[in-house]
Amino acid sequence: MKPLIPTLTVSPPPFAHCGKTVKKRMRAILLAMLPAAALAVYHFGMDALRVMTLATATAVIAEFISDIVMGRTSQVDDMHAFTVGLGFAFLLPASAPWWLVVFGSTTSIVLGKMMFGGLGGSPLCAPLVGWAVCSLSWASHMDIDAAMLTSELNYPLSQLKHFGAQSIAGFSLNDLLVGRQLGGLGAIQTGALFIGGIFLTMRKHIKVAIPVGMLAGVLITAGIFHAADPQKYAPAMFHLLTGSIIFGAFFLATDSSSSPMRKIPALLYGLLAGVLVIIIRVYGVYPDGVPYAILLANLTSPLLDRIKPKPFGRN
Amino acid sequence: MSRLWKEFSKGLWKDLPPFKLVLGLCPVLAVTSTAENGFGMGMAVIFVLTLSNLLVSLVRKIIPAKVRIACFIVIAASLVVAVELLMQAYAFPLYQQLGIFVPLIVVNCIILGRAEAFASKNPPLLAIADGLGMGMGFTMSLTFLGGLREVLGHGQLFGHTVVWDGFEPLSFMAAAPGAFVTLGILLALMNFFTNLQRKRKGLAPVDGPTHDCGSCGVCGGR
């Protein structure tokens, strides 16, 4: 008899056998993040370097300590904690105080990864958990507008939110592409991250369907809004190159344990995240909707994983 | 006497309502933003729980089994109305803080759970001991949870500042998601310590919250 209520199963990937190890994959992801990190240091100076090193060091130490407390064999040398810490740092403004970085990075690892049983068990993208806790707690320290005081760059999304589509005429797409804007210190180096993302996709370290779906979701939704009223809504390309959309699409949404496994669910998952980003940016209170959009999409991934082919031999 | 003590003390640690039985989570999550709210809620629950246990135990032989739940609810509801009126008279600010959660004590799982699982099968004196113990355990847990969230979320305890200058309060803890996260972490810690104790005694560790048949009467002891 068929059960009346469908059972929702969260099965922890990755299962692939192809000579790839977690360590090699993490190394490739770090390599892909390197150009963005370098550009971040170029734009924001030693402050960016301080935030990134502090976040990664804390993440690695936090994972090691929780391994000891929880009585597990430590797998900290697979470098996943390193990527989580760097990913969290990429979302912070360069002006973040040291205790915020330490707290957020520890939260990312402990609450976002180790509580759920380590690598492969987490239902949410780990860096975003830390980001969400920090931005709910210390809105003033996470506020990117505050960084405008010490920098001549502007935060395009906040301009768009508060002064309308007219105010963003000053941002040329080239400037946005090389990261001449304010935002999360690494997440806004869109050009560098795009190159890194393409590298990861070519090496098949991430599922192509997720970034494709997410970028398509952003472009289509923003395009519809822009076509409806070009005076009021920003063009699609502007949305694509501001905030952390590229970073989210290639590095956060593709987190292996919190995204669906198969192609069509992964595409739907990406589309959902992309559409949510623009909806939050247009109607929400947050200038950049990427973290919450991806967290919400993460929650749907066990549901989307139910879309699967019929087992062979069954009718 | 030892039986009385046993029934009283099981609510304080062994069957601690929110953490071991995982009952009554609605007020645990909703009103514990400060220690004072948690304490006030706990006092209201002690009052209702003890008296409802007593009344249910007194009438346990008169009520037909088929309508017992309705009778328990009527008893609990009358007591809750009494608490509500008393609070409006003598602790109005607290009443305004707790809001809808005072009337909601009627449907609090602990009240109905203790009435069904314990008071309807035991003599009045034991039922009072059980109600008092469970109520005090509940109050302790709520005050502790509220205190933790208040210290981290506002930097205060019972309205007095307890942190150093320059402390940036973790407002996440005072907001709704903080309640869920704190409760989850506390549950995990409780299980961790339970397992540590069992390990010391040489027993096998257990998964998840544990309780014996005393806290649940669903199968009637079969």
Interface residues (C-beta under 8 A of the other chain):
Chain A: W99 L111 M115 V133 L136 S137 W138 A139 H141
Chain B: E168 P169 L170 S171 F172 M173 A175 P177 V181 G184 A188
